[in-house]
Amino acid sequence: MSIDASELDQQLLKSNIKTLEEGAELIGLLNVDQYTQGFKPAFQSTIGAHFRHILEHYRCFLAQLPDGVFCYDKRERDQLLECDSSYALKTIDDILIGLRLDSLPCQPVKFFIEDEQTNGLIETNVNRELLFLQSHTVHHYAIIGAMTRAFGNQPDEDFGVAIATRVHNEKSVETTPTIVKGASCAQ
């Protein structure tokens, strides 16, 4: 089964949109102190700092899309995103609008990555960058989820769990025989 490029674009856009919406829901669970407070020594940063980092990657993607050169190192480092959860929610809304617009190129166009590690440009494409953004976000969500649970909040069970792991777990539930209560099993 092959998927055409526009269908793949739509799947990746939907995945990113869903992931960002999950983040917005989680922010709604937090009070101001939880969003901005560190949880040392286990975590050196704050939940707000992780959201700033995530959202700035999306901002870079959307802002740099027309030029065709993505450089996630050129983030704003907008401190307001770290300390104002309402502003973070507004930023998520803005990003969702950008991802929902028909702004992705229809024709095959060359895109490149540029960063502090390379002296040149690395060829990429929009789908690869959408896949990166979703994966990068979930990676940070895993940390945010742990911090949120440490504060006593309970995000969705799958918050911060990679899509591949969710699919695997769903398949395992369907094919795994019932485990005897009290039995030990390494995963």
C-alpha positions in Angstrom: 0.0 0.0 0.0 1.5 3.3 -1.0 0.5 6.7 0.3 0.7 9.7 -1.9 2.6 12.7 -0.8 -0.5 14.9 0.0 -2.1 12.1 2.1 1.2 11.7 4.0 1.3 15.5 4.5 -2.2 15.3 6.0 -1.4 12.4 8.3 1.7 14.1 9.6 -0.2 17.4 10.0 -3.0 15.7 11.9 -0.4 13.9 14.1 1.3 17.2 15.0 -2.0 19.0 15.6 -3.2 16.2 17.9 0.1 16.3 19.8 -0.1 20.1 20.3 -3.7 19.8 21.4 -2.6 17.2 24.0 0.0 19.8 25.3 -2.7 22.5 25.6 -4.9 20.1 27.6 -2.0 19.4 29.9 -1.3 23.1 30.5 -4.9 23.4 31.6 -4.1 20.9 34.5 -1.4 23.1 35.9 -1.5 26.1 38.1 1.0 29.0 37.5 3.5 27.7 40.1 3.5 24.2 38.6 4.1 25.6 35.1 7.1 27.8 36.3 8.6 25.9 39.2 11.6 23.7 38.9 11.6 20.2 40.5 15.3 19.8 41.5 17.3 17.7 41.7 15.3 15.4 39.4 14.6 18.0 36.7 16.9 21.0 36.0 14.3 23.0 34.0 10.6 23.8 34.3 7.6 22.6 32.5 7.3 26.1 31.0 10.9 25.9 29.7 10.1 22.6 27.9 7.0 24.1 26.3 9.0 27.2 25.2 11.5 24.9 23.6 8.8 22.8 21.8 6.8 25.8 20.6 9.8 27.7 19.3 10.7 24.7 17.1 7.2 24.9 15.6 7.6 28.7 15.2 10.8 28.2 13.3 9.2 25.6 11.1 6.3 27.8 10.1 8.4 31.0 9.8 11.2 29.4 7.8 8.9 27.3 5.5 8.7 29.9 2.8 12.5 30.2 2.5 13.1 26.4 2.5 15.9 26.5 5.0 15.1 25.3 8.5 17.4 26.3 11.3 16.0 25.3 14.7 19.1 26.8 16.4 17.7 30.3 15.4 14.9 30.2 18.0 13.7 33.4 19.7 14.1 32.0 23.2 11.0 33.9 24.2 11.1 33.9 28.0 7.4 34.8 28.2 6.6 31.3 26.9 8.3 29.9 30.0 6.5 31.9 32.6 3.1 32.6 31.2 0.9 29.6 30.5 -1.8 31.7 28.9 0.7 33.0 26.4 1.8 29.5 25.7 -1.8 28.4 25.1 -2.2 31.4 22.7 1.0 30.4 20.9 -0.3 26.8 20.5 -3.5 28.2 19.0 -1.4 30.3 16.6 0.7 27.3 15.6 -2.4 25.2 15.1 -3.8 27.8 12.8 -0.5 27.8 10.8 -0.5 24.0 10.6 -4.2 23.9 9.4 -3.7 26.4 6.6 -3.0 25.1 3.2 0.5 26.5 3.4 2.5 23.4 2.6 4.1 23.4 -0.8 2.1 21.4 -3.4 5.0 21.0 -5.8 8.2 19.1 -4.8 10.5 21.8 -3.5 14.0 21.3 -2.0 14.3 22.1 1.7 17.4 22.2 3.8 18.4 22.0 7.4 21.1 24.3 8.7 22.5 24.1 12.2 25.5 24.9 14.4 27.0 21.5 13.8 27.4 21.6 10.0 29.2 23.9 7.7 26.6 23.3 4.9 23.0 22.6 4.2 21.5 19.1 4.6 18.7 18.3 2.3 15.3 17.5 3.9 11.6 17.7 3.1 8.5 19.0 4.8 7.3 15.5 5.8 10.6 14.7 7.4 10.5 18.0 9.4 6.9 17.3 10.5 8.0 13.8 11.6 10.9 15.4 13.5 8.6 18.0 15.2 6.1 15.4 16.4 8.9 13.1 17.7 10.8 15.9 19.3 7.6 17.2 21.0 6.7 13.7 22.4 10.2 13.4 23.7 9.8 16.6 25.7 6.2 15.6 26.7 7.7 12.5 28.4 9.7 14.7 30.7 6.8 17.1 31.1 4.5 14.2 32.0 6.9 13.0 34.7 7.2 16.5 36.1 3.4 16.9 36.1 2.9 13.6 37.9 5.5 14.6 40.5 3.3 17.7 41.2 0.4 15.3 41.8 -1.5 15.9 38.5 -2.5 13.1 36.2 -2.2 13.7 32.5 -3.6 11.1 30.1 -1.9 7.8 30.4 -0.4 8.1 26.8 0.9 11.6 27.3 4.5 11.6 26.3 4.3 8.1 24.8 5.6 7.8 21.2 3.1 6.8 18.5 5.0 3.7 17.7 4.8 2.6 21.3 1.1 3.4 21.5 0.5 1.2 18.4 2.7 -1.6 19.8 0.9 -1.5 23.1 -2.5 -1.6 21.4 -1.4 -4.6 19.3 0.0 -6.3 22.4 -3.3 -6.0 24.3 -5.1 -7.6 21.3 -2.7 -10.5 21.0 -1.4 -11.1 24.6 -3.2 -13.8 26.6 -4.6 -12.7 29.9 -1.8 -12.6 32.5 -2.4 -14.3 35.8 -2.7 -11.7 38.6 0.6 -11.5 40.5 2.7 -13.0 37.8 5.9 -11.3 37.0 6.8 -10.2 33.5 9.7 -8.2 32.1 8.9 -5.7 29.4 
